[in-house]
Amino acid sequence: MKSTNTSPSHKENFNYDKELAKLHVELVHLQEWVKQQGLKVVILFEGRDASGKGGTIKRFTEPLNPRVCKVVALGVPTEKERTQWYFQRYVEHLPHSGQIVLFDRSWYNRAGVEKVMGFCTDEEYREFLRSCPEFERMLVRSGIILLKYWFSVSDEEQEKRFKNRIKNPLKRWKFSEMDLESRSRWLEYSKAKDAMFAHTDTKQVPWYVVNSDNKKKARLNCISHVLSKIPYNKMKIEPIELPDLPDNQAYVRPPMDYQTFIPEKY
């Protein structure tokens, strides 16, 4: 029987790049299975700011065809969208046959940032909690495979990541005024998350919590879990032979100085 040892020393004994490469191969098999079977897959990534959602999404999509695996990260709703049915602007991004859609934040904005920051009314919030479970059950009944992941980060680790973003010029763009506000409202976000889980952690569409204090482990664990939740068969890779180049004796290439080449600095 395979060992189930989960002691800290056992957990640390892994090579991140090697394990990620293995998962990437499996993701390609999953992608081809989704295409062949005409499956429709939706994966939601939610959690606090700096919890590691974006990094996981980036590693998930890295080996995949962007025509098959699409990332949706919607901005602030427009005036027109504010007058629509709340779920409407998300529905238009749902997958067609043979497609995987990853939502980098989703309709759960209403249960989190909109609730805490006062961007929606109390009635709109209560209506979301009532209607969201039925909306998701409707998606599942329509044939969509729906997975929901909550990235859980401690306040100490979030603070470290925020400070890193502030100091690092390559990450400074990730830090916003909303991050400052969310940091000061840690308790309110915790209560909102608890209420959200109480209403929307259903048997048909449960929440899966990802411990994300260690980013690399979180990425591997989340991708591995997705692969375990969508049954797929490994696809046979047919060999491809490149054809020989045609005879180019009748072709004369224009002089090189007819073209403008960029400077070779490296």
HELIX and SHEET records of a PDB file:
HELIX    1   1 PRO A    8  GLU A   12  1                                   5    
HELIX    2   2 TYR A   16  GLN A   37  1                                  22    
HELIX    3   3 LYS A   53  THR A   61  1                                   9    
HELIX    4   4 GLU A   79  ARG A   82  1                                   4    
HELIX    5   5 GLN A   88  VAL A   91  1                                   4    
HELIX    6   6 TRP A  107  ASN A  109  5                                   3    
HELIX    7   7 VAL A  113  MET A  117  1                                   5    
HELIX    8   8 ASP A  122  ARG A  141  1                                  20    
HELIX    9   9 ASP A  155  LYS A  167  1                                  13    
HELIX   10  10 ARG A  172  LYS A  174  5                                   3    
HELIX   11  11 GLU A  177  SER A  184  1                                   8    
HELIX   12  12 TRP A  186  THR A  200  1                                  15    
HELIX   13  13 LYS A  215  LYS A  229  1                                  15    
HELIX   14  14 MET A  256  TYR A  258  5                                   3    
SHEET    1   A 5 CYS A  69  VAL A  72  0                                        
SHEET    2   A 5 GLN A  99  ASP A 104  1                                        
SHEET    3   A 5 LYS A  40  GLY A  47  1                                        
SHEET    4   A 5 ILE A 144  SER A 152  1                                        
SHEET    5   A 5 TRP A 207  ASN A 211  1                                        
END                                                                             
